[in-house]
Amino acid sequence: MRCINFFLLCALTYHATILASDLVTAIAGGHDTQISRHRGIVSLQRDGRHICGAGLISVNWLLTSAKCVALGPQHLSVHAGSNTTDGTRFEVEKVILHPDYKPAAHDADIALLYVKENITDTNFTSAYLLPYGKTEEIPEEAHCHLIGWGKLANGSYPRDLQMGYVIALSREVCRKHYSQELITMDMFCVASNLNTLDHNTIAACQGDFGGPVVCYATGLVGIQGIASWGMGCRTTNNKPTVITKVYSYVKWIRNVTGIKEPF
C-alpha cells in the first residue's frame, strides 16, 4: 500500500485536540500511474528535494497548498513532464499565499506559484481548467483522483507517480471524523469508500499535499481541489483526506493571475 505522509504543526481550538504528529498530507493505497494521464501535476521541490505536489493552471501559474510554500520562494522549483520527480526544472519566481490563510485551522490552505518560463512547452504537460459555472459543491460519491509522489507505507518514497481512486464524502460524514469547526464550507473530504470508519485504505501522506484533485460528476470541470490535510497514513483505517475546494477561491485566483473563463 502506498502512503503520502506530511506532518503539520497545528493549534486546534474548541472540541478537537489533535497532535501535530498525527496530522498528515498523504496518499495510502495507491498504485503506479503515468504522467501522460495526469499532465497538470508537478513535483514541488526545495533545495532539490521533493516536498509537495502542485497543479498547473496556465503556462506560468500553479496552485498548491499554502503550508507547502509558507517560507517563500527561496530555493523553490517545480519539475514537470516526468513519471518521476526528475522532470524539467523551473525556478519559482513568486509565491502568493491566500490572504485568509490560517495554518492552525487549515483555512484558505491555497497558494499561487509563478514561474517565468512556459511550463507547457515541456512534454506530457498541460494546464488544468479552473472550475467555472454554478457547480459549487462536489456531489457525494463523485469519483476523484489523489495523485502524488508521497511516502509509501514502508516510509520510503516511490520512484514513480502514484494514484489512488477515491470518492467524495458529504460534509456531515467528514465532520464525524473531525471537529465540526475544522471542516468548513471551503473544504471537502475524500476516502476510498463511504464506510470510512472501518476500511479507508486510500489517504494522502508526506509529499502528496499541495497536489491537484480532480473529480468526475455532472457539472464538474477542471481542478476541483488541492490536497490539504488529514490523519492517518496506513494501509487501512485512515481518516478521510481533507481537500481545499478550489471553486471557493476562483475569483481570487483569476484576479491575481489574469486567467479568464474559457467561455
Order of alpha helices (4+ residues) and beta strands (2+ residues): beta-beta-beta-beta-beta-beta-beta-beta-beta-beta-beta-alpha-beta-alpha-beta-beta-beta-alpha
